[in-house]
Amino acid sequence: MAEPSSKKLKTCLPTCTHHHELIGTRVKQNFPLIVEESLCGAVTVRMELSYRLQALAEIFEQDHVALPRVAGYFHHEAEEELETAEAMMGYLRERGGQYCNKDIQRPGCEQVCNIIQALELTLAQWKKVSGYMEELCLLSKENGDHHTASVVKKRFVTRVVTKIEVVGNVLTNARRLGCTHEGASGFGEYLIDQLQEELGKN
């Protein structure tokens, strides 16, 4: 059965521009190439986010920063993002697609030196990921792939929304405690590390 023609919508999705379609698969059905390419690109985004979260965790493990619960929180989130990327790759395989290996970009957080900077960077990244996932749902529906739209919404959108809420709450409390963009971590960061309940839910 021929695959449905793809509708080219205006989108900001990180589509895999060098995607190699799997030839000879017998399980592929109603899986438009544009959806497969976009899902492939989204996997790379989640992997890069995992790498960035891991880099942030290592910043807070340094002896001159020493915020172990903050570091543990970012370690945990990095692991969850990697698991999400692997789950998305698994879904690609189930539908008869494949993931194209790519070079993962540098984390880009070398200048982060305090919790406000780290949380704002994380919040911005998850908002971007949430937007990508919502676009992927819409793209799938527009191309007649309602199964992918349903899977993405149930498995990959809802959890990101929860993460955005948690980071937003921690960021608000950090500002209340006097944490700023300037300089290294201070007493406010120490209090966040010791008292913020969300950081201990690993």
Salt bridges, closest charged atoms under 4 A:
GLU21 OE2 - LYS28 NZ 2.81
GLU36 OE2 - HIS19 NE2 2.66
GLU36 OE1 - LYS28 NZ 2.65
GLU61 OE2 - HIS75 NE2 2.70
ASP63 OD1 - HIS64 ND1 3.75
GLU77 OE1 - LYS163 NZ 2.45
GLU80 OE2 - HIS76 NE2 3.32
GLU80 OE1 - ARG159 NH2 3.19
GLU80 OE1 - LYS163 NZ 2.58
GLU81 OE1 - ARG46 NE 2.67
GLU110 OE2 - ARG106 NH2 3.11
GLU120 OE2 - ARG175 NH2 2.49
GLU120 OE1 - HIS181 NE2 2.54
ASP145 OD1 - ARG95 NH1 3.23
